[in-house]
Amino acid sequence: MSNNYPPNTPRTELSELGEFGLIDRLTGDVETKSPSTITGIGDDAAVLDFGPRQVLVTKDLLCEGVHFDLAYTPLKHLGYKAAVVSFSDIYAMNGRPRQLLVGISVSNRYSVEAMEELFEGLKLACRKYDVDLVGGDTTASTSGLFISVTVLGDIEPGQSILRKGAHPNELICVSGDLGAAYLGLLVLEREKRVFLANPGMQPELSGNDYVLQRQLKPEARKDIHEILAKAGIVPTAMIDISDGLASELLHICRQSGTGCAVFEDKIPIDPQTLMLCDEFSLIPSIAALNGGEDYELLFTVPIADYEKVKALEAVTVIGHITAADEGCHLISTDGRQIPLKAQGWDHMRK
Amino acid sequence: MSNNYPPNTPRTELSELGEFGLIDRLTGDVETKSPSTITGIGDDAAVLDFGPRQVLVTKDLLCEGVHFDLAYTPLKHLGYKAAVVSFSDIYAMNGRPRQLLVGISVSNRYSVEAMEELFEGLKLACRKYDVDLVGGDTTASTSGLFISVTVLGDIEPGQSILRKGAHPNELICVSGDLGAAYLGLLVLEREKRVFLANPGMQPELSGNDYVLQRQLKPEARKDIHEILAKAGIVPTAMIDISDGLASELLHICRQSGTGCAVFEDKIPIDPQTLMLCDEFSLIPSIAALNGGEDYELLFTVPIADYEKVKALEAVTVIGHITAADEGCHLISTDGRQIPLKAQGWDHMRK
């Protein structure tokens, strides 16, 4: 299962290359394309020129053993995902990602070829989303792999969509479908257990392509702003779903000073996710509410836009914003009001 | 010796606070002051407006056991240093640091109070250098502490000073003195060994204040650009000294396509550093060339500025740029030509 990089790849020790050598090898082929990138990799800082546009900046940290398990995560996918996760944050502000900086801390358990695989994924994501890789830092760690990604984006002044803009009666909308990335994780962990118990067994991953792709190689919703703009819809608040629907709803409500009501039977869930929920004896809405890593956009729109938003295939209306004193609830399929709790971020919990 | 935070501090487990709680506790008192900070902590990205100015961005990663040893590094100092190190990168481009984002990855060995100490140091550095803390990410790690810092700065278009601007015959200059941070590290490591061998012994740190401060609580040279501007000097290339003078000289020469000659007897070294070099049987110029972490500025100026730069107390002329085919050399006190080698960055070496 440990398919971190292609078989028969030669192994070059990190210690064979110095700082110059490693950075050259990993980033020697990086070209910059964005007009806002004046100077990229190779100096104390990158120089950027956003002209009259505003700058968006976001930072994410991924740690081996917490955010990813290399037993079933190819390093190229990991690099791709690390970049896309931060692009998603920029889209969630209504901006466009333009530059990426990456910090990698790695033990000598990893080879140069392994780092190249990781960078291949980062560079692939940058190419796909038209983002320039402009800098970073590569250092040793005593154990494990840590990836820190900073992404800069730009936006017209006054056009950013914050978490705090929601008002009572506005509609709560979500792009795509939810819960699939979590089911992908459950499938991978199940096959890892099977493999550890019997290393001769081949992992049974076929038929689960959609949920595996959602977990291992997610995409950011760069299309949603265009879809909304074409429909004449301006969201009032927006966030991306990294920690699960429940946690993100609570962020919007807390920062907007509102409550919310979300309907269990409106939450969009893909058929493959539903089928696997059945296999894992899991309630599908729980996967959507607490699973996380879907990188869909969650946003609110004025109630006057109901007909417009209902007509969009890529978007589902799942509930509405309420007054703060009404609290934040899921309305279950059988009509019960269940208080929402943030359970997505439990890395620190025992 | 393990003075990471004040004695009798209550211990709150990280698991007692959720994501909301921890971030509130660490950053609830953060105010933003820079006119370019539109929206700081609390959304998917920070929103910044640099108007017609260009943006500088730099990223650094610090790993426990590689970049710092918590046996003798107070967490507050560590936070302060993590910020200052990145400010130094922005000054080395001729810019001014404006915003900081921090990513912290931490195991449950650390308490909330320990994280507060670390943030106190970060916030202190931000206040001292007029920088806004605008975002970040806090996650769990399976072991150890990782700190990732991104700093944004601004600069007038066309004013950045890159590494690649040096030309033959230009003067090589350095601010302050070199080698002290490395001697500070040697003193701390010696006292740690004494302590580990006999935990009843008190560490003998008195009399070494200067080198300890240079190691534990370095400052970035925010004053140099003003000093140079007042003297009418415009550097042609610049870098900050994080990995040691030799490594930084090689960066400038490689990127400028030049060689260099640096005179051993011109390298500025503080008397306390000299005394300790004697104690540790270390050649002082080796500490300056390979020690690193001085965070002084290394830069080149036209030879026509010799009289002006000689008159500056904060700056020392240590040599000159040569043609590339002459190579990069140290001219020793006894007149030998010794090729420069980058030995600062050896985290990956065995």
Interface residues (C-beta under 8 A of the other chain):
Chain A: L14 S15 L17 G18 E19 F20 L22 I38 T39 G42 D43 D44 A45 A46 V47 L48 D49 F50 G51 P52 Q54 V55 L56 V57 T58 K59 D60 L61 L62 C63 E64 G65 V66 H67 S88 D89 I90 A92 M93 G95 Q99 L101 V102 G103 I104 S105 N108 V134 G135 G136 D137 T139 A140 S141 T142 S143 G144 F146 S148 T150 V151 L152 G153 I155 P157 S160 L162 R163 K164 M238 I239 D240 D243 S247 R254 Q255 A342 W345 H347 M348 R349 K350
Chain B: L14 S15 L17 G18 E19 F20 L22 I38 T39 G42 D43 D44 A45 A46 V47 L48 D49 F50 G51 P52 Q54 V55 L56 V57 T58 K59 D60 L61 L62 C63 E64 G65 V66 H67 S88 D89 I90 A92 M93 G95 Q99 L101 V102 G103 I104 S105 N108 V134 G135 G136 D137 T138 T139 A140 S141 T142 S143 G144 F146 S148 T150 V151 L152 G153 I155 P157 S160 L162 R163 K164 M238 I239 D240 D243 S247 R254 Q255 A342 W345 H347 M348 R349 K350
